[in-house]
Amino acid sequence: MLQSKIKRVLVSGANCDIGPYVIRMLEHNGLITKVMIPSQTDASRLNGISNEIIVVDFPDIQSVQHAVNGCDAVVHLAPNSNSNNNNKSARTMTSRTCHLVEACHMQDVNRFIYVSSVSTIHPEPNSYSHYAQAAENCVTQSGLDYTILRPAMIYGKGSDDLNYIVKKIINFHNFTPIPGVGRHLIQPVYVWDVADAIFKCLFQPRSITKSYNIGGRETISYHNLILMIQDMLGIKKHIVPIPPTIYRLVSKIARSLQNHNCPIENFYMDDANISLDISAAMRDMDYSPHFLQPTLLKVLDQIINDRDDTQVPDEFDNIMLPITETRMFTNRV
């Protein structure tokens, strides 16, 4: 039984935006976690995390082996596909994944969960998609008891994508710019649902050597998502479509001048729908994502009012907030 074998888990790449949530979900369910991050990367997300943190000098395989040593399983989190310096991030993601797989073999750690990117199944792949697919290939050809999870856009207080959207809505005067007309469909997923899926698949034999899409329960157009967030924030602004070519240029200039990225929109720039079939995850792992509106409302409250989100929700399988409270932030922005 996997459950009796897995007690200590290495969380690799834990300084990405979902890392702290994954750590807390695993520990909430009785597992001991070690945390591994690459050297010369920002570890500020892990403030308040009291776990053993191991800084690894990739590609030094001995330091990677040291991190893996003593663990029963590895959860490897890929960096956000919309992070700064996208191509460099993608290249290092691929090599680090392969080094981690090698270290698992050397340390006889067989259970490997890889949290990849929905970019690998995007109908219009970009350069990041190709590197992400190469990393997945390294995992699928490893001979390990792997499971690959591909989350859609993740929303939570620590989500880079959602925080960027909220700041844009608040800071732009009189209008909210979006790339293109925003009619493409996305399937946002609650961060705690992703963390829960990672925990569940660790102990599910049916998930071994399989890949799963991890999306929300509903699809929504990007335009309507912006409208929903504006309504929840009590902000009324016109949404102004910007031609994708111009938006890309502005985003590139902003990154070069401010070391700042326009996270989600670099990837969801074109009218390519990302509607995921999550039925396999629901069948094999009892995956049951929450509805978008009540959980998004809760997350926006945490962002705007800086409320604590470090505790796994008490009633995680039954989080429901009154939908009528969509204007609770009118006087707070």
N, C-alpha and C positions, 0 to 999 in steps of 0.2 A: 504494500500500500504506500502510495506517495506521501500520504499524510503523516505516517509514522516515520518516514525517512527525512522529511524536510523540517528542520528546526531553525537553521541559521541561513539567512539569505543575504547575498551581496547585491546592493543596489548600485549599479554603475551609471554614471552620468546623472547623478542625483541632484546636481545643481541646475538642471533644466526646470522649466516652469511647473511641471507636474511632479518633480522629484519629492518635495516635502510631503505631498499628499500620499504618494505611494508608500513612503516610509511609515507614515502614521497609520495607514490602513493595514499594513503588514503587522506592525506592532500591536495595533488594536486587536488583531486576531491571534495574538500570542506568539508571533515569530520574533526572533532576534535578528536585527539587521546590522550589517556593516555597510558603510557608505564609501564609495570610490568616486573620486573626481580627477580629471586630468590636471596636471600642473599648469600654472599660468592661466587659470580660468577663474571667473568670478564665483566665489562661494557664498555671497551675501544671502542668497535664498535659504541657506542652511542655518542662519542665525536662529538660535533657540533649539536646534536639533542637538541632542546630547550624545548621539551615537558616535561610535568609533569612526572617524573620517580618515581615509587613507588617500593621500595624494600620490598619483601615479605619473611617472615620467614616460609617457609613450614615446617611442616604441620599445622601451626597455622591458623585455618580456619577464625578467626576474621580478621587477616591481609589480607587474600585473599578476604574476603567480603569487606573490606575497599577499595581495589583496584577496585573491580567490581562495587561498589556503584556509581550510577549516570550515568552509561553507558547504551547504548541501544543495544550493541552487543559486542561480544568478538571474537577476532582472536587469536587463540592459536597456536604458532609455536613450533613444536617438535625440539629437538636438532638434529644436523647432525648425521646420523646413522653411520658415520665414525669417530666420535669424540673420543678423548682420554678417556681411562677408559670406554670402550664401554658398558659393562654390567651394571656398576654402573649408568651410564648416562641413560640407558634404564629403569632401575628399578625406578629411581627418576622421569623419564618422565611419567611413568604409574601412579604413586601415585599423582603427581602434576596435571595431567589431571583430575583425579577423584575428587581431592579437588576443582579444578576450576569449574567443573560441579556442585558440591554441592553448592558452593558459588553463582553460577548463579541462582540456584533454590531459595536460600535464599533472593536474591536481585531482584527476578522477572525479570531477564535478560534472554530472551528466544532465541535470535539468537546467534548461536555458530558456528564459522568456525574453524575447526581443520585441520591444515596443518601437515599431517602425513608423512609417508615414503613409498616409493615404495618397501621397504623391506617386507611389509606385503603381497605382491603378487609375491615375488621372487620365482622362481621354486625350489630353494634350500635354504630354510629359515635357518637363523642362530639364535643365542640366542637373538640378538637384535630384529629380526623379531617377535619372540614370545611376547616380552614385548610390541613392537609397536602394535601388534594385540590386546593385552589386553587393551591398552589405547584406541584404536578404539572401542572396545567392550563397554568400559565405556561410550563413547560418543553415540554410537548407541542405547544403552539401557537407555539413560538419560531422554527421553521424551522431550528434547529440540528441537527447530527447527535448527537442525545441518546440516552442509555440511562438508564432508571430502574430502580434496584434497591430492593427492599423487604425489608429483613432482619426476621426474627423476633426474639425475645428473644436478645440477644447475651451470651455468657458468655466472660469473660477476666479476668485479674487486675485490669484497670482498669474493668471493667463496673460501672456504678452499680447495675444490677438485682441482679447476683449478690452484690456486696458487701453490699447491704442485707439480702438473705436470710441470708447467713452471720452478719452481726452480730446479726440477730434470733434466729437459732437459738442463738447463743452467749450472748447477754445476757438473754434471757427465762428466768426461773426455772421449772423443772418442766414447762413446756409451750411449744409453738410456735403462736402464733395465725396463722390464715389467713383471708382473706375468703371467706365462703361455705364450701361443702364441698370445693372444690378439684377437682371432677371434670372441669372443662373441660380440653381438650387444648391444649398448646402445643408448639412445635417449636424448641427452643433451638438456636442455631447458634454454633459456635466462632468467636471473633473473627478468627483467622487465616484461616478459610475465607471470611469476609466480605471481608477485605483482599485475598485471592487472587482472589475474584470480581471485585472492582473493577479489579485489574490486568488480568485476562484480557479483560474486556469492552472495555477501552480499545482493544484491537487487533483486536477481532472485528467485521468488517463486518456479520455477520448480526445483531448486537445493536443496530444503529442503528435508532432510532425504535421501540424495543420496551421493554416493562417486564417485569421478572422478579421472582418471589418467591425470596428467599434464606433458606432454612430449613435446619435440620439434617436428618440422615438419618432420624431417628425422631421420632415424636410421643410425648408423655408427659403424663399428667395433672399438674396443678400439685401436687396432694396427693402423688403418687408422686415428683415431683421433690424435694419437701421431705424425704420419707423417704430418698431416695437420698443427698442431701447430708448429712443427719444420720448415716446409716450410714457414709459416707466420713469424717466427722469423728469417728466413734466416740462419738456422743452419742445417748442414748436419751431421748426426750421424747414426751409425748402431743401430737398435733396437734389443736388445738382450733378448730373452725369458729366464726367470728364472723359474725353477720348482716351482709350488705354495707352496709346503711344505717348501722349502728352503727360499722362499720369506717371508712366514709367520714367520719363525724363525728369519730372519734378522730384520723384522719389529718389532717383539716383543722385541728383544735386543735393537733396536734403541729407542723404547718407554721407556724402563726401564733405559737407560743411559741418555737420553736427554729429557725425557718427551715429545717426539715428535712422531707423528703418521704418517703413510702413508695413507692418508685419503681414497680416492676413492678405492684404490687397495685392501684394506682389505675386501671390500664388493664385488668388481667385480673380485675376485681372480680366479674363476672357469669359465669354458666355458658355463655359463648359460646365455642365451639371455634375455635381458630386453627390449622387444619391446612392447610398450604400445599402446593400442587402445584409442585414444583421441577423437573419434567421438562424444561421449556423451557430453563432455565438449564443443566441437565446436557447437553442436546442441542446448544445453540448455543455454549456457552462452556466445554465440558468441565468444568463445575462438579461437584466430587466431594467433598461434605462428609464430615467424619469422624464416627465413631460417638460418641455422647454420653458413655458411661461412662468410657472411657479418657482422653479429653481433659478432661472435667470433673474427674476425679481429679487430673490434672496441674495444672490451674488452681487447684484448692483447695490443693494443696501450695504453689503460688506465693503464694497469699494468706496462708495461715496461717504459713508460714515465711519470708515476705517474700523469696522467691527472684526472681532476675532474669527478666524476660520480654520484654526489649527486643530480643532477637535473633530473626529469622525462623527457625523450627525447621529444623534441618539436613535432615531427611528429611520435608519437609512433606507429601509425597504418601503417606507411609507411617508416620504417627505411631500407634503402638500401644503401650499400656502394659498390664502384666498386670492383668486384671480382679480377680484374687484379692487384690490389695493394697488392698482397700477400707477397711481400718481402720488406715491408716498414721499417722493423726493422734491416736490414742487418748490418748496421753500428752502431747500438745502443746497442748491447748486448756484 
